[in-house]
Structure formats: structure tokens, C-alpha cells
Amino acid sequence: MINREWHAAHKLGRNASLDDRLAWHLDHAANCDCREMPLAIRREAEARGLPVPRLRRLQADTCPTAATWPPGTPPVRH
């Protein structure tokens, strides 16, 4: 679900630097679950050793398929 208040208060400029884009997307992922982080941004964050938040709607406690997210990971055995 989109966090309209967050989006209204946090605009990302068209010519934003990679550092600015990375910071915006990390903040976005922590505050809004309207969409997945772009793969290029996710990879850059991981390359820098930054924690990448998961979509809240994909957390295991709210979504049974989250146990196998991202695709290709082995299922969690309970």
C-alpha cells in the first residue's frame, strides 16, 4: 500500500546522483511498500554493504510466500 504522505514529502529529482537515488530508495523501502526497489539500486546497496529492507507486505508474518522470497531461495522449513 502506498504511503501518500511520505511520497508527498520526499521527491526525488530527475538528475539525482547515484548516492541521492540510493538514499531515497532505502528510505522509501523503510517507509512505503508500494513497489519493490529497482534491481540496480538493490545491487548497489548490497555492494556497499548496506542493509536492504524488504517490502513490509512480503514479511513472513504477513505473507506465506515470503518464506521463499526472493525467487530462487530455498523454502524455509518449519
C-alpha positions in Angstrom: 0.0 0.0 0.0 1.3 3.4 -0.9 2.2 5.9 1.9 0.9 9.1 0.2 2.2 11.4 2.9 5.7 10.0 2.6 5.7 10.4 -1.2 4.4 13.9 -1.0 7.2 14.9 1.4 10.0 13.1 -0.4 10.5 13.9 -4.1 13.5 12.6 -6.0 14.9 14.9 -8.6 15.2 13.8 -12.2 19.0 14.3 -12.3 19.7 12.8 -8.8 23.1 11.4 -8.2 23.5 7.7 -7.5 24.1 8.5 -3.8 20.9 10.5 -3.7 18.9 7.8 -5.5 20.3 5.1 -3.2 19.4 7.1 -0.1 15.9 7.9 -1.4 15.2 4.2 -2.3 16.5 3.0 1.0 14.3 5.5 2.9 11.4 4.6 0.6 11.7 0.9 1.3 11.6 1.6 5.0 8.5 3.8 4.8 6.4 2.7 1.9 5.6 -0.7 0.4 4.1 0.5 -2.9 6.7 -1.2 -5.0 10.0 -3.2 -5.0 13.3 -1.4 -5.1 14.8 -1.3 -8.6 17.3 -4.1 -9.0 20.2 -1.8 -9.9 19.7 0.2 -6.7 19.3 -3.0 -4.6 22.6 -4.4 -6.1 24.4 -1.1 -5.4 23.2 -1.1 -1.8 24.3 -4.7 -1.3 27.7 -3.9 -2.9 28.2 -1.1 -0.4 27.2 -3.4 2.5 24.0 -1.5 3.3 21.0 -3.4 4.7 18.2 -3.6 2.1 14.8 -3.5 3.7 12.2 -5.9 2.3 8.7 -4.9 1.4 6.6 -5.0 4.5 3.9 -6.8 2.6 6.4 -9.6 1.9 7.4 -10.1 5.5 6.9 -13.7 6.6 4.5 -12.8 9.3 2.0 -11.3 6.8 2.6 -13.2 3.6 3.1 -17.0 3.4 5.1 -16.8 0.2 7.7 -14.5 1.8 9.4 -17.6 3.1 10.7 -18.2 -0.4 11.4 -14.6 -1.4 13.4 -13.7 -3.4 12.8 -16.3 -6.1 15.4 -19.0 -6.2 16.0 -19.2 -2.5 15.2 -22.5 -0.8 12.0 -22.6 1.1 12.1 -22.2 4.8 11.2 -25.4 6.7 9.1 -25.0 9.8 
